Amino acid sequence: MKLTENKNLIIIALAVCAIIVVGFFAPLQETQGANIFSSVEIGQGGIVNDTQNQSVTVYGSFANTGDITAEDLTITVIFTDVAHNKVVRKIVKEGVDMLPNNELILEFESEYIRERTEPKTYVNVTVQLDWKENGESKTMSIGD
């Protein structure tokens, strides 16, 4: 009887150890994927060189906090100027591989100049990121 109880205790102890080991290593084996972190600032309404033109400027930075590379990244800034019935797309970065774990911080800036409006109107700004992750196309948009 004593031998059977000891075997059961050993089996239970081994099972508990296995659960602890699997619980510890399982998160390390999961693939989170690419995770693009961004910081974007937009300035509107600055007068350009004492003219009747206004400037819309966009500054930003991106990093990949995930655990795999975001391949062939393209950053496009889209200015939608409803007052002048215009949509302007500017590619500011193209074909960049965003390394994982914050190994690369990518910065950009873009500007759109337009005629001043009375009353003052704003331009909608969207920053679009396109990349490949494990061969699959991904898209992320930031802004209006």
FIMAR-421684 format. One record per atom (N, C-alpha, C, CB): atom name; residue in one letter; x, y, z. Coordinates in steps of 0.2 Angstrom, whole numbers. Glycine has a CB too. Example, Ala and Ser with C-alpha at 12.3 -4.5 7.8 and 13.67 -1.06 7.14 Angstrom:
REM FIMAR-421684
+-------+--------+-------+-------+-------+
! atome ! residu !     x !     y !     z !
+-------+--------+-------+-------+-------+
!     N !      A !    66 !   -28 !    39 !
!    CA !      A !    62 !   -22 !    39 !
!     C !      A !    66 !   -16 !    39 !
!    CB !      A !    57 !   -22 !    45 !
!     N !      S !    64 !   -11 !    35 !
!    CA !      S !    68 !    -5 !    36 !
!     C !      S !    64 !     0 !    39 !
!    CB !      S !    70 !    -3 !    29 !
+-------+--------+-------+-------+-------+
This chain:
REM FIMAR-421684
+-------+--------+-------+-------+-------+
! atome ! residu !     x !     y !     z !
+-------+--------+-------+-------+-------+
!     N !      M !     4 !    -6 !     0 !
!    CA !      M !     0 !     0 !     0 !
!     C !      M !     4 !     6 !     0 !
!    CB !      M !    -5 !     0 !     6 !
!     N !      K !    10 !     6 !     4 !
!    CA !      K !    14 !    12 !     4 !
!     C !      K !    17 !    13 !    -2 !
!    CB !      K !    20 !    10 !    10 !
!     N !      L !    19 !     8 !    -6 !
!    CA !      L !    23 !     9 !   -13 !
!     C !      L !    18 !    12 !   -18 !
!    CB !      L !    25 !     2 !   -15 !
!     N !      T !    12 !    11 !   -18 !
!    CA !      T !     7 !    13 !   -22 !
!     C !      T !     5 !    21 !   -20 !
!    CB !      T !     0 !    10 !   -22 !
!     N !      E !     5 !    23 !   -14 !
!    CA !      E !     4 !    30 !   -12 !
!     C !      E !    10 !    34 !   -14 !
!    CB !      E !     3 !    30 !    -4 !
!     N !      N !    16 !    31 !   -13 !
!    CA !      N !    22 !    35 !   -16 !
!     C !      N !    22 !    36 !   -23 !
!    CB !      N !    29 !    31 !   -13 !
!     N !      K !    20 !    30 !   -27 !
!    CA !      K !    20 !    31 !   -34 !
!     C !      K !    15 !    37 !   -36 !
!    CB !      K !    18 !    24 !   -38 !
!     N !      N !     9 !    37 !   -33 !
!    CA !      N !     4 !    42 !   -34 !
!     C !      N !     7 !    49 !   -33 !
!    CB !      N !    -2 !    41 !   -30 !
!     N !      L !    11 !    50 !   -27 !
!    CA !      L !    14 !    56 !   -25 !
!     C !      L !    19 !    58 !   -31 !
!    CB !      L !    17 !    56 !   -18 !
!     N !      I !    23 !    53 !   -33 !
!    CA !      I !    28 !    55 !   -38 !
!     C !      I !    25 !    57 !   -44 !
!    CB !      I !    33 !    49 !   -39 !
!     N !      I !    19 !    54 !   -46 !
!    CA !      I !    16 !    55 !   -53 !
!     C !      I !    13 !    62 !   -52 !
!    CB !      I !    11 !    50 !   -54 !
!     N !      I !    10 !    64 !   -46 !
!    CA !      I !     7 !    70 !   -45 !
!     C !      I !    12 !    76 !   -46 !
!    CB !      I !     3 !    70 !   -39 !
!     N !      A !    18 !    74 !   -42 !
!    CA !      A !    23 !    79 !   -42 !
!     C !      A !    26 !    80 !   -49 !
!    CB !      A !    29 !    77 !   -37 !
!     N !      L !    27 !    75 !   -53 !
!    CA !      L !    29 !    76 !   -60 !
!     C !      L !    24 !    80 !   -64 !
!    CB !      L !    31 !    69 !   -63 !
!     N !      A !    18 !    78 !   -63 !
!    CA !      A !    12 !    82 !   -67 !
!     C !      A !    13 !    89 !   -65 !
!    CB !      A !     6 !    79 !   -65 !
!     N !      V !    13 !    91 !   -59 !
!    CA !      V !    14 !    98 !   -57 !
!     C !      V !    20 !   101 !   -60 !
!    CB !      V !    14 !    99 !   -49 !
!     N !      C !    25 !    98 !   -60 !
!    CA !      C !    31 !   101 !   -63 !
!     C !      C !    31 !   102 !   -70 !
!    CB !      C !    37 !    96 !   -61 !
!     N !      A !    27 !    97 !   -74 !
!    CA !      A !    26 !    98 !   -81 !
!     C !      A !    22 !   104 !   -82 !
!    CB !      A !    23 !    91 !   -84 !
!     N !      I !    17 !   105 !   -78 !
!    CA !      I !    12 !   110 !   -79 !
!     C !      I !    16 !   117 !   -78 !
!    CB !      I !     6 !   110 !   -75 !
!     N !      I !    20 !   117 !   -73 !
!    CA !      I !    24 !   123 !   -72 !
!     C !      I !    29 !   125 !   -78 !
!    CB !      I !    28 !   123 !   -65 !
!     N !      V !    32 !   119 !   -80 !
!    CA !      V !    37 !   120 !   -86 !
!     C !      V !    33 !   123 !   -92 !
!    CB !      V !    41 !   114 !   -87 !
!     N !      V !    28 !   119 !   -94 !
!    CA !      V !    24 !   121 !  -100 !
!     C !      V !    21 !   128 !   -99 !
!    CB !      V !    18 !   116 !  -101 !
!     N !      G !    19 !   130 !   -93 !
!    CA !      G !    17 !   137 !   -92 !
!     C !      G !    22 !   142 !   -92 !
!    CB !      G !    13 !   137 !   -85 !
!     N !      F !    28 !   140 !   -90 !
!    CA !      F !    34 !   145 !   -91 !
!     C !      F !    36 !   146 !   -98 !
!    CB !      F !    39 !   143 !   -87 !
!     N !      F !    37 !   141 !  -102 !
!    CA !      F !    40 !   141 !  -108 !
!     C !      F !    34 !   142 !  -114 !
!    CB !      F !    43 !   135 !  -110 !
!     N !      A !    28 !   141 !  -113 !
!    CA !      A !    23 !   142 !  -118 !
!     C !      A !    23 !   149 !  -120 !
!    CB !      A !    16 !   140 !  -115 !
!     N !      P !    23 !   154 !  -116 !
!    CA !      P !    23 !   161 !  -118 !
!     C !      P !    29 !   163 !  -123 !
!    CB !      P !    22 !   166 !  -113 !
!     N !      L !    35 !   160 !  -121 !
!    CA !      L !    41 !   161 !  -125 !
!     C !      L !    40 !   158 !  -132 !
!    CB !      L !    47 !   158 !  -122 !
!     N !      Q !    36 !   154 !  -133 !
!    CA !      Q !    35 !   150 !  -140 !
!     C !      Q !    30 !   154 !  -144 !
!    CB !      Q !    34 !   143 !  -139 !
!     N !      E !    26 !   158 !  -141 !
!    CA !      E !    20 !   161 !  -145 !
!     C !      E !    23 !   166 !  -149 !
!    CB !      E !    15 !   164 !  -140 !
!     N !      T !    21 !   167 !  -156 !
!    CA !      T !    23 !   172 !  -160 !
!     C !      T !    18 !   178 !  -160 !
!    CB !      T !    24 !   169 !  -167 !
!     N !      Q !    20 !   183 !  -157 !
!    CA !      Q !    16 !   189 !  -157 !
!     C !      Q !    15 !   192 !  -164 !
!    CB !      Q !    19 !   194 !  -152 !
!     N !      G !    20 !   192 !  -168 !
!    CA !      G !    19 !   196 !  -174 !
!     C !      G !    22 !   202 !  -174 !
!    CB !      G !    12 !   196 !  -177 !
!     N !      A !    22 !   206 !  -179 !
!    CA !      A !    24 !   213 !  -179 !
!     C !      A !    19 !   217 !  -175 !
!    CB !      A !    25 !   216 !  -186 !
!     N !      N !    21 !   222 !  -172 !
!    CA !      N !    17 !   227 !  -168 !
!     C !      N !    20 !   234 !  -169 !
!    CB !      N !    16 !   225 !  -160 !
!     N !      I !    17 !   238 !  -173 !
!    CA !      I !    19 !   244 !  -175 !
!     C !      I !    17 !   249 !  -170 !
!    CB !      I !    17 !   246 !  -182 !
!     N !      F !    22 !   253 !  -167 !
!    CA !      F !    20 !   258 !  -162 !
!     C !      F !    22 !   265 !  -165 !
!    CB !      F !    24 !   257 !  -155 !
!     N !      S !    17 !   270 !  -164 !
!    CA !      S !    18 !   276 !  -168 !
!     C !      S !    17 !   282 !  -163 !
!    CB !      S !    13 !   276 !  -173 !
!     N !      S !    20 !   287 !  -166 !
!    CA !      S !    19 !   294 !  -163 !
!     C !      S !    19 !   299 !  -169 !
!    CB !      S !    25 !   296 !  -158 !
!     N !      V !    13 !   302 !  -169 !
!    CA !      V !    12 !   307 !  -175 !
!     C !      V !    10 !   313 !  -173 !
!    CB !      V !     7 !   303 !  -180 !
!     N !      E !    13 !   319 !  -175 !
!    CA !      E !    11 !   325 !  -173 !
!     C !      E !     9 !   329 !  -180 !
!    CB !      E !    16 !   329 !  -169 !
!     N !      I !     4 !   333 !  -180 !
!    CA !      I !     1 !   337 !  -185 !
!     C !      I !     1 !   344 !  -183 !
!    CB !      I !    -6 !   334 !  -188 !
!     N !      G !     3 !   349 !  -188 !
!    CA !      G !     3 !   356 !  -187 !
!     C !      G !    -1 !   359 !  -193 !
!    CB !      G !    10 !   359 !  -186 !
!     N !      Q !    -6 !   363 !  -192 !
!    CA !      Q !    -9 !   366 !  -197 !
!     C !      Q !   -10 !   373 !  -197 !
!    CB !      Q !   -16 !   363 !  -198 !
!     N !      G !   -10 !   377 !  -202 !
!    CA !      G !   -11 !   384 !  -203 !
!     C !      G !    -6 !   389 !  -203 !
!    CB !      G !   -15 !   386 !  -197 !
!     N !      G !     1 !   386 !  -203 !
!    CA !      G !     6 !   390 !  -203 !
!     C !      G !     7 !   394 !  -210 !
!    CB !      G !    13 !   386 !  -202 !
!     N !      I !     8 !   400 !  -210 !
!    CA !      I !     8 !   404 !  -216 !
!     C !      I !    15 !   403 !  -219 !
!    CB !      I !     7 !   412 !  -215 !
!     N !      V !    15 !   402 !  -226 !
!    CA !      V !    22 !   400 !  -229 !
!     C !      V !    24 !   407 !  -232 !
!    CB !      V !    20 !   395 !  -234 !
!     N !      N !    30 !   409 !  -230 !
!    CA !      N !    34 !   415 !  -233 !
!     C !      N !    30 !   421 !  -235 !
!    CB !      N !    37 !   412 !  -239 !
!     N !      D !    26 !   423 !  -230 !
!    CA !      D !    22 !   429 !  -231 !
!     C !      D !    17 !   429 !  -237 !
!    CB !      D !    26 !   435 !  -231 !
!     N !      T !    15 !   423 !  -239 !
!    CA !      T !    11 !   422 !  -245 !
!     C !      T !     4 !   421 !  -242 !
!    CB !      T !    13 !   416 !  -250 !
!     N !      Q !    -1 !   419 !  -247 !
!    CA !      Q !    -8 !   417 !  -245 !
!     C !      Q !    -8 !   410 !  -245 !
!    CB !      Q !   -12 !   420 !  -251 !
!     N !      N !    -3 !   406 !  -244 !
!    CA !      N !    -3 !   399 !  -243 !
!     C !      N !    -2 !   397 !  -236 !
!    CB !      N !     3 !   396 !  -247 !
!     N !      Q !    -5 !   391 !  -234 !
!    CA !      Q !    -4 !   388 !  -227 !
!     C !      Q !    -1 !   382 !  -228 !
!    CB !      Q !   -11 !   387 !  -224 !
!     N !      S !     2 !   380 !  -223 !
!    CA !      S !     6 !   374 !  -222 !
!     C !      S !     3 !   369 !  -218 !
!    CB !      S !    13 !   375 !  -220 !
!     N !      V !     2 !   362 !  -220 !
!    CA !      V !     0 !   357 !  -215 !
!     C !      V !     6 !   352 !  -215 !
!    CB !      V !    -6 !   353 !  -218 !
!     N !      T !     9 !   352 !  -209 !
!    CA !      T !    15 !   347 !  -208 !
!     C !      T !    14 !   341 !  -203 !
!    CB !      T !    21 !   351 !  -205 !
!     N !      V !    17 !   336 !  -205 !
!    CA !      V !    16 !   330 !  -201 !
!     C !      V !    23 !   327 !  -200 !
!    CB !      V !    12 !   324 !  -205 !
!     N !      Y !    24 !   326 !  -193 !
!    CA !      Y !    30 !   322 !  -191 !
!     C !      Y !    28 !   316 !  -187 !
!    CB !      Y !    34 !   327 !  -186 !
!     N !      G !    32 !   311 !  -188 !
!    CA !      G !    31 !   305 !  -185 !
!     C !      G !    37 !   300 !  -184 !
!    CB !      G !    25 !   301 !  -188 !
!     N !      S !    36 !   295 !  -180 !
!    CA !      S !    41 !   290 !  -179 !
!     C !      S !    37 !   283 !  -178 !
!    CB !      S !    46 !   292 !  -173 !
!     N !      F !    40 !   278 !  -180 !
!    CA !      F !    37 !   271 !  -179 !
!     C !      F !    43 !   267 !  -177 !
!    CB !      F !    34 !   269 !  -186 !
!     N !      A !    41 !   262 !  -173 !
!    CA !      A !    45 !   256 !  -171 !
!     C !      A !    41 !   250 !  -171 !
!    CB !      A !    48 !   258 !  -164 !
!     N !      N !    44 !   244 !  -171 !
!    CA !      N !    41 !   238 !  -171 !
!     C !      N !    42 !   235 !  -164 !
!    CB !      N !    43 !   233 !  -177 !
!     N !      T !    37 !   234 !  -160 !
!    CA !      T !    38 !   232 !  -153 !
!     C !      T !    37 !   224 !  -153 !
!    CB !      T !    34 !   235 !  -148 !
!     N !      G !    35 !   221 !  -159 !
!    CA !      G !    33 !   214 !  -160 !
!     C !      G !    39 !   210 !  -160 !
!    CB !      G !    29 !   213 !  -166 !
!     N !      D !    38 !   204 !  -161 !
!    CA !      D !    44 !   199 !  -161 !
!     C !      D !    46 !   196 !  -168 !
!    CB !      D !    43 !   193 !  -157 !
!     N !      I !    43 !   199 !  -174 !
!    CA !      I !    45 !   197 !  -180 !
!     C !      I !    46 !   204 !  -185 !
!    CB !      I !    40 !   192 !  -184 !
!     N !      T !    49 !   203 !  -190 !
!    CA !      T !    51 !   209 !  -194 !
!     C !      T !    44 !   211 !  -198 !
!    CB !      T !    56 !   208 !  -199 !
!     N !      A !    43 !   217 !  -199 !
!    CA !      A !    38 !   220 !  -203 !
!     C !      A !    41 !   221 !  -210 !
!    CB !      A !    34 !   226 !  -200 !
!     N !      E !    40 !   217 !  -215 !
!    CA !      E !    44 !   218 !  -221 !
!     C !      E !    41 !   223 !  -226 !
!    CB !      E !    45 !   211 !  -224 !
!     N !      D !    46 !   226 !  -230 !
!    CA !      D !    44 !   230 !  -235 !
!     C !      D !    38 !   235 !  -233 !
!    CB !      D !    41 !   225 !  -241 !
!     N !      L !    40 !   239 !  -228 !
!    CA !      L !    35 !   244 !  -225 !
!     C !      L !    35 !   250 !  -230 !
!    CB !      L !    37 !   246 !  -218 !
!     N !      T !    29 !   252 !  -231 !
!    CA !      T !    28 !   259 !  -235 !
!     C !      T !    24 !   263 !  -230 !
!    CB !      T !    25 !   258 !  -242 !
!     N !      I !    26 !   270 !  -229 !
!    CA !      I !    22 !   274 !  -226 !
!     C !      I !    20 !   280 !  -231 !
!    CB !      I !    26 !   278 !  -220 !
!     N !      T !    13 !   281 !  -231 !
!    CA !      T !    10 !   286 !  -235 !
!     C !      T !     6 !   290 !  -231 !
!    CB !      T !     5 !   282 !  -240 !
!     N !      V !     7 !   297 !  -232 !
!    CA !      V !     3 !   302 !  -229 !
!     C !      V !    -2 !   304 !  -234 !
!    CB !      V !     8 !   308 !  -226 !
!     N !      I !    -8 !   304 !  -231 !
!    CA !      I !   -14 !   306 !  -236 !
!     C !      I !   -17 !   313 !  -233 !
!    CB !      I !   -19 !   301 !  -236 !
!     N !      F !   -17 !   318 !  -237 !
!    CA !      F !   -20 !   324 !  -235 !
!     C !      F !   -26 !   325 !  -239 !
!    CB !      F !   -15 !   330 !  -237 !
!     N !      T !   -32 !   326 !  -235 !
!    CA !      T !   -39 !   327 !  -238 !
!     C !      T !   -41 !   334 !  -237 !
!    CB !      T !   -44 !   321 !  -235 !
!     N !      D !   -41 !   338 !  -242 !
!    CA !      D !   -42 !   345 !  -241 !
!     C !      D !   -49 !   346 !  -244 !
!    CB !      D !   -37 !   349 !  -245 !
!     N !      V !   -54 !   346 !  -240 !
!    CA !      V !   -61 !   346 !  -243 !
!     C !      V !   -62 !   353 !  -245 !
!    CB !      V !   -66 !   345 !  -237 !
!     N !      A !   -60 !   358 !  -242 !
!    CA !      A !   -61 !   365 !  -245 !
!     C !      A !   -59 !   366 !  -252 !
!    CB !      A !   -57 !   370 !  -240 !
!     N !      H !   -53 !   363 !  -254 !
!    CA !      H !   -51 !   364 !  -261 !
!     C !      H !   -52 !   357 !  -265 !
!    CB !      H !   -43 !   365 !  -260 !
!     N !      N !   -56 !   353 !  -262 !
!    CA !      N !   -58 !   347 !  -266 !
!     C !      N !   -52 !   343 !  -269 !
!    CB !      N !   -63 !   349 !  -272 !
!     N !      K !   -47 !   342 !  -264 !
!    CA !      K !   -41 !   338 !  -266 !
!     C !      K !   -39 !   333 !  -261 !
!    CB !      K !   -35 !   343 !  -266 !
!     N !      V !   -37 !   327 !  -264 !
!    CA !      V !   -34 !   322 !  -260 !
!     C !      V !   -26 !   321 !  -262 !
!    CB !      V !   -38 !   315 !  -260 !
!     N !      V !   -22 !   322 !  -258 !
!    CA !      V !   -15 !   322 !  -260 !
!     C !      V !   -11 !   316 !  -256 !
!    CB !      V !   -11 !   329 !  -259 !
!     N !      R !    -8 !   311 !  -259 !
!    CA !      R !    -5 !   306 !  -256 !
!     C !      R !     3 !   307 !  -257 !
!    CB !      R !    -8 !   299 !  -259 !
!     N !      K !     6 !   306 !  -252 !
!    CA !      K !    14 !   307 !  -252 !
!     C !      K !    17 !   301 !  -249 !
!    CB !      K !    16 !   313 !  -249 !
!     N !      I !    21 !   297 !  -253 !
!    CA !      I !    24 !   291 !  -250 !
!     C !      I !    31 !   294 !  -247 !
!    CB !      I !    26 !   286 !  -255 !
!     N !      V !    31 !   293 !  -240 !
!    CA !      V !    37 !   296 !  -237 !
!     C !      V !    43 !   291 !  -235 !
!    CB !      V !    35 !   300 !  -230 !
!     N !      K !    41 !   285 !  -235 !
!    CA !      K !    46 !   279 !  -234 !
!     C !      K !    43 !   273 !  -238 !
!    CB !      K !    47 !   277 !  -226 !
!     N !      E !    48 !   270 !  -241 !
!    CA !      E !    46 !   264 !  -245 !
!     C !      E !    51 !   258 !  -245 !
!    CB !      E !    44 !   266 !  -252 !
!     N !      G !    48 !   252 !  -244 !
!    CA !      G !    53 !   246 !  -244 !
!     C !      G !    57 !   245 !  -238 !
!    CB !      G !    57 !   247 !  -250 !
!     N !      V !    55 !   248 !  -232 !
!    CA !      V !    59 !   247 !  -226 !
!     C !      V !    57 !   241 !  -223 !
!    CB !      V !    59 !   254 !  -222 !
!     N !      D !    62 !   237 !  -220 !
!    CA !      D !    61 !   232 !  -216 !
!     C !      D !    61 !   234 !  -208 !
!    CB !      D !    66 !   226 !  -217 !
!     N !      M !    56 !   234 !  -205 !
!    CA !      M !    55 !   236 !  -198 !
!     C !      M !    57 !   230 !  -194 !
!    CB !      M !    48 !   239 !  -196 !
!     N !      L !    63 !   231 !  -191 !
!    CA !      L !    66 !   225 !  -187 !
!     C !      L !    62 !   225 !  -180 !
!    CB !      L !    73 !   226 !  -185 !
!     N !      P !    62 !   219 !  -177 !
!    CA !      P !    58 !   218 !  -171 !
!     C !      P !    61 !   221 !  -165 !
!    CB !      P !    56 !   210 !  -170 !
!     N !      N !    57 !   221 !  -159 !
!    CA !      N !    60 !   222 !  -153 !
!     C !      N !    63 !   229 !  -153 !
!    CB !      N !    65 !   217 !  -151 !
!     N !      N !    60 !   234 !  -156 !
!    CA !      N !    62 !   241 !  -156 !
!     C !      N !    70 !   242 !  -158 !
!    CB !      N !    62 !   244 !  -149 !
!     N !      E !    72 !   238 !  -163 !
!    CA !      E !    79 !   238 !  -165 !
!     C !      E !    80 !   244 !  -170 !
!    CB !      E !    81 !   232 !  -169 !
!     N !      L !    74 !   247 !  -173 !
!    CA !      L !    74 !   252 !  -178 !
!     C !      L !    69 !   257 !  -176 !
!    CB !      L !    74 !   249 !  -185 !
!     N !      I !    70 !   263 !  -176 !
!    CA !      I !    65 !   268 !  -175 !
!     C !      I !    66 !   272 !  -182 !
!    CB !      I !    67 !   273 !  -169 !
!     N !      L !    60 !   273 !  -185 !
!    CA !      L !    59 !   276 !  -191 !
!     C !      L !    56 !   282 !  -191 !
!    CB !      L !    56 !   271 !  -196 !
!     N !      E !    59 !   288 !  -193 !
!    CA !      E !    56 !   294 !  -192 !
!     C !      E !    54 !   297 !  -199 !
!    CB !      E !    61 !   299 !  -189 !
!     N !      F !    49 !   301 !  -200 !
!    CA !      F !    48 !   304 !  -206 !
!     C !      F !    44 !   311 !  -205 !
!    CB !      F !    43 !   300 !  -210 !
!     N !      E !    44 !   315 !  -210 !
!    CA !      E !    40 !   321 !  -210 !
!     C !      E !    37 !   322 !  -217 !
!    CB !      E !    44 !   327 !  -208 !
!     N !      S !    32 !   326 !  -218 !
!    CA !      S !    29 !   327 !  -224 !
!     C !      S !    25 !   334 !  -223 !
!    CB !      S !    24 !   322 !  -226 !
!     N !      E !    24 !   337 !  -229 !
!    CA !      E !    21 !   344 !  -229 !
!     C !      E !    16 !   345 !  -235 !
!    CB !      E !    26 !   350 !  -229 !
!     N !      Y !    11 !   348 !  -234 !
!    CA !      Y !     6 !   350 !  -239 !
!     C !      Y !     5 !   357 !  -239 !
!    CB !      Y !    -1 !   345 !  -238 !
!     N !      I !     5 !   360 !  -244 !
!    CA !      I !     4 !   368 !  -245 !
!     C !      I !    -2 !   369 !  -249 !
!    CB !      I !    11 !   371 !  -247 !
!     N !      R !    -6 !   373 !  -246 !
!    CA !      R !   -12 !   375 !  -250 !
!     C !      R !   -14 !   382 !  -249 !
!    CB !      R !   -18 !   371 !  -247 !
!     N !      E !   -19 !   385 !  -253 !
!    CA !      E !   -21 !   392 !  -252 !
!     C !      E !   -25 !   393 !  -246 !
!    CB !      E !   -25 !   394 !  -258 !
!     N !      R !   -24 !   398 !  -243 !
!    CA !      R !   -27 !   400 !  -236 !
!     C !      R !   -35 !   400 !  -237 !
!    CB !      R !   -24 !   406 !  -233 !
!     N !      T !   -38 !   398 !  -232 !
!    CA !      T !   -46 !   398 !  -233 !
!     C !      T !   -48 !   403 !  -228 !
!    CB !      T !   -49 !   391 !  -232 !
!     N !      E !   -54 !   406 !  -229 !
!    CA !      E !   -57 !   411 !  -225 !
!     C !      E !   -65 !   409 !  -225 !
!    CB !      E !   -57 !   418 !  -227 !
!     N !      P !   -68 !   407 !  -220 !
!    CA !      P !   -65 !   405 !  -213 !
!     C !      P !   -60 !   399 !  -214 !
!    CB !      P !   -70 !   404 !  -208 !
!     N !      K !   -56 !   399 !  -208 !
!    CA !      K !   -50 !   394 !  -208 !
!     C !      K !   -54 !   387 !  -208 !
!    CB !      K !   -46 !   395 !  -202 !
!     N !      T !   -51 !   383 !  -212 !
!    CA !      T !   -53 !   376 !  -213 !
!     C !      T !   -47 !   371 !  -211 !
!    CB !      T !   -57 !   374 !  -219 !
!     N !      Y !   -48 !   365 !  -210 !
!    CA !      Y !   -43 !   360 !  -208 !
!     C !      Y !   -43 !   355 !  -213 !
!    CB !      Y !   -44 !   357 !  -201 !
!     N !      V !   -37 !   352 !  -214 !
!    CA !      V !   -35 !   347 !  -219 !
!     C !      V !   -35 !   340 !  -214 !
!    CB !      V !   -29 !   348 !  -223 !
!     N !      N !   -39 !   335 !  -217 !
!    CA !      N !   -39 !   329 !  -213 !
!     C !      N !   -32 !   325 !  -215 !
!    CB !      N !   -45 !   325 !  -215 !
!     N !      V !   -29 !   322 !  -210 !
!    CA !      V !   -23 !   319 !  -212 !
!     C !      V !   -23 !   312 !  -209 !
!    CB !      V !   -17 !   323 !  -208 !
!     N !      T !   -21 !   307 !  -214 !
!    CA !      T !   -21 !   300 !  -212 !
!     C !      T !   -14 !   298 !  -214 !
!    CB !      T !   -26 !   296 !  -215 !
!     N !      V !   -11 !   294 !  -209 !
!    CA !      V !    -4 !   291 !  -211 !
!     C !      V !    -6 !   283 !  -211 !
!    CB !      V !     1 !   292 !  -205 !
!     N !      Q !    -4 !   281 !  -217 !
!    CA !      Q !    -6 !   274 !  -219 !
!     C !      Q !     1 !   270 !  -219 !
!    CB !      Q !   -10 !   273 !  -225 !
!     N !      L !     1 !   264 !  -216 !
!    CA !      L !     7 !   260 !  -216 !
!     C !      L !     5 !   253 !  -219 !
!    CB !      L !    10 !   258 !  -209 !
!     N !      D !     9 !   251 !  -224 !
!    CA !      D !     7 !   244 !  -227 !
!     C !      D !    14 !   240 !  -227 !
!    CB !      D !     5 !   245 !  -235 !
!     N !      W !    13 !   234 !  -225 !
!    CA !      W !    19 !   230 !  -224 !
!     C !      W !    17 !   222 !  -225 !
!    CB !      W !    22 !   230 !  -217 !
!     N !      K !    22 !   218 !  -225 !
!    CA !      K !    21 !   211 !  -226 !
!     C !      K !    23 !   208 !  -219 !
!    CB !      K !    24 !   208 !  -232 !
!     N !      E !    19 !   203 !  -217 !
!    CA !      E !    21 !   199 !  -211 !
!     C !      E !    20 !   192 !  -212 !
!    CB !      E !    16 !   202 !  -205 !
!     N !      N !    25 !   188 !  -212 !
!    CA !      N !    25 !   181 !  -214 !
!     C !      N !    21 !   180 !  -221 !
!    CB !      N !    21 !   177 !  -209 !
!     N !      G !    23 !   184 !  -226 !
!    CA !      G !    20 !   184 !  -232 !
!     C !      G !    13 !   187 !  -233 !
!    CB !      G !    20 !   177 !  -235 !
!     N !      E !    10 !   189 !  -228 !
!    CA !      E !     3 !   192 !  -228 !
!     C !      E !     3 !   199 !  -228 !
!    CB !      E !    -1 !   189 !  -222 !
!     N !      S !    -1 !   202 !  -232 !
!    CA !      S !    -1 !   210 !  -232 !
!     C !      S !    -5 !   212 !  -226 !
!    CB !      S !    -4 !   212 !  -239 !
!     N !      K !    -2 !   218 !  -223 !
!    CA !      K !    -5 !   221 !  -217 !
!     C !      K !    -6 !   228 !  -219 !
!    CB !      K !    -2 !   219 !  -211 !
!     N !      T !   -11 !   231 !  -216 !
!    CA !      T !   -12 !   239 !  -216 !
!     C !      T !   -14 !   242 !  -210 !
!    CB !      T !   -17 !   240 !  -222 !
!     N !      M !   -11 !   248 !  -208 !
!    CA !      M !   -13 !   251 !  -202 !
!     C !      M !   -14 !   258 !  -204 !
!    CB !      M !    -8 !   250 !  -196 !
!     N !      S !   -19 !   262 !  -202 !
!    CA !      S !   -20 !   269 !  -203 !
!     C !      S !   -21 !   273 !  -196 !
!    CB !      S !   -27 !   270 !  -207 !
!     N !      I !   -18 !   279 !  -196 !
!    CA !      I !   -18 !   283 !  -190 !
!     C !      I !   -20 !   290 !  -193 !
!    CB !      I !   -11 !   283 !  -187 !
!     N !      G !   -25 !   292 !  -189 !
!    CA !      G !   -27 !   299 !  -190 !
!     C !      G !   -35 !   299 !  -192 !
!    CB !      G !   -24 !   302 !  -196 !
!     N !      D !   -37 !   305 !  -195 !
!    CA !      D !   -44 !   306 !  -197 !
!     C !      D !   -47 !   301 !  -201 !
!    CB !      D !   -44 !   313 !  -200 !
+-------+--------+-------+-------+-------+
